Every structure is written in C-alpha cells, then in structure tokens.
Amino acid sequence: MPGHVAGLSTGIGHGRVWRSVLGELGKLAEIRVVEPGTRRVRADAWLIDGHHGPVDTKLPVVAQVHETSWRIPEVRDTMNPVFLHVLERGTLGAVAVADRIVTASRVTRDQIADFCSFDAERIDVVAHGVDADRFAPVRGPGRARVGAPYVLFAASVHPRKNLMALREAMERLSARGLPHVLVVVAGPAPDREDSAALEEAAFAAPVVRVVAPSDHELAELMADADAFCLPSLWEGFGMTALEAMACGAPVVVSARGALPEVVGDAGITCEPTPSGLEASLHAVLTDDALRERLRRSGRERALGMTWAHTARGWLASVERAR
C-alpha cells in the first residue's frame, strides 16, 4: 500500500474512509506501507488509491475507486478543468494496472465499467461504514446550540453539493410559515478558484453557520435536526447521509448517484431542485410520525453498515485478485 494513503486526513471523506478501513483491515491481515518503486516487496498484493495513478509492480493490484462522477455533464461543468484533468489521468492510470476494483456503490460500479472500459465482473461493490458509537442519537445539545428547530446541511460549498437549491427551498418553507432555520456546516471547495465567493454566498443570512465542529459536535447537530438534507447533484456514496442516519436524523437526499442506495427505505429521495426539496422537506417537517419513523429506520439501517464489514469486503477483493 502506498504511503500517502495512510497519511490522509480524516477531516475529508476520502481520508475518513481509508483511515477507518485500514484500522479494521489491520485486524484481519498484515498491512505494509511501501512507496511505489520499492523493489523486492514481500507481499501478496497492492491495495492502492484508485485516483492517485498507477504503481509499477508485478504483484496483483486492487484499486479503490470512489467515483467517476465527472463524466456526468452537470457535475463536470462544476469542476476546475486542471483539477479534472489530474483526477481523470490518475484514475485511468490506476485502473489500467488494476486486477480488481473495489467501490462503494452499484451505480459507481456501472459508471466505472462504462467510463474506464473495465469488466464489471472484476469490480467489487463494498459499502462504506460508519462509527455508530461516535455518530449516535444523543438528543438535546444541538437544538440548544441553534435555538430553533432546524434542517442541517453538512458537506462542502462546492456547487455539486447543490446548497443553493436547498437555501431556496428553505426560504420557500419559511414563507409558508415553517419556523425551521437552515444550519450549514460546510468546508471550502479546494478545486474552485471562486471558493471564497461560494462560501460568502453559502453562509449569507438567514442561515446559521457552524464552523469546523468536532465529530462529537456534528453528531449532536445531526441527532437534534428535524431533517438532514444532502441535495447533491451526484454522490459516489454520501458519507454524511449515513452518519446522519446513525445519529437518528430524518434524512432527505437527492435521487442522484448512490444516495438512494445509501438511504434505501430509511430516507426520503427527491429531485435536487428547489421545488423537489421543498415538497420533501415540508412532508418531513410537518409530520411527527414520519420523522420518528425515519429516525428509527435510519439508525437501524446504519447499524448494519460497519467499517468492519467494509474491511472484510476489501480483503475479499484482494484475495480474489491473488
């Protein structure tokens, strides 16, 4: 395994996935961190980041590919061309040397097979997990912190996350008399030169901004939300939606990418337009019984999606490649 993977920050979803899986994978197999190009590596296979380019090895290679969503025009149009070029080149390079690929959703498997001309039978679908002890339904502190009933958004300000459509939907709900405010937890969009302008627009009143909460603080916000909404134009998985479900938040997501796979019957899916979001959020926010059903079913679904299960799936992919 290349060294850069072990050093990824848990502050981003990509790093959270790798660090969480490696922690569990280390209980099942010996993991060696080796820089590409190192000779005489004693190992059974390479496990690589499928977006970071190829490795020069005669050993079997398993590449973890998160997504190839940039092939979708409406997502591609939101991305910096230079960043996009590097990402595409790295992904195609990694896939070219891979014996197998592991990815987190069926929709991404099909996308990779099409975009990369890779045999779908050699792509293993293994869902990401969640730390259900860290992301738990502890009610009370979130509402006290915000001071009003609220809908929570937690992602980045990147246009593909579609926050502006949610802002408009919330303004419409407010005009209809609902008391809920929009709470935004969002980081920058590193590949966008206009990230500062995107942040200014994202955090403009009347939203409530929460800056860089810890996992514990984010879990409290999720647990107390009347709804968690992730209206992305596309997700290869949707980690924050799963974390919100683990916290018992009623979840509303866009009917795009892997999000319907992640939430299943335990969440509400809709078109990621202001009208679609308004209708779905109105249903959740005005129906106590629906909210409680979603809280219970979301937590139950999340409890079945563990990092230990993800690690076993990645290991099975490695064993198939040998």
C-alpha angles and dihedrals in degrees: 000000000000116000098236090066094061090052099053115128119250087217089084127055094241091055093043090056096049097043092047095048094045090052090058096035090058088064091057105039142008111269121201123192107215130168115238112261094036108138129224095022110181104215142112097233146346121250109199142177102257093215098052101072134257132314124222104234143123091217121099112273128214115190123199106215115188098192147317096216093141087082087073108089097223090052094041090054090060096055132091107251094224093049089045092053092051092047094049093046093048093048095047090047093052093045091049091064098036123112090191137007128213119202136168104240144031093237090055091047090056091045093051092047090053100040097040098033088234123154107259089213088067094053115091118205111215118166120225119248139223135224097241092188093056093040100048135148100262104157127202114041096073096057091045090052095050097036095216140054109280152184114227128218118186119175132080133298091250110131091238088068087063098216094155092063089053091049090055092047090052092049089054091049090050090052087054090057102260112146096213122122127205115246114199125200105177138151128207127280101243096191093053122085088204095055092122091054091047090053092049091053093043095053099040115124138308092041123091111232123210113192123216100328119192118247088260092053092045090051090053091051091049094047094053098042117113084215138359113213129196106175097174123163086227139352128188086209119332110232097185091054090056092045090051090051089051087055091053096250118152102245129215116183138168118266090239135108117341097335095098088052092051098049099032111172090336095079142039120253126197143157110285094241127113090251094048093047093045093053095047095044092047089055092051098041095050099042115073093186093052092050093051092047090052092047092054098041093044093054091045092052093047092052088064093055108074134163088236089061090048091051092051089052093050091048091051089054090052091049091051090053095054 
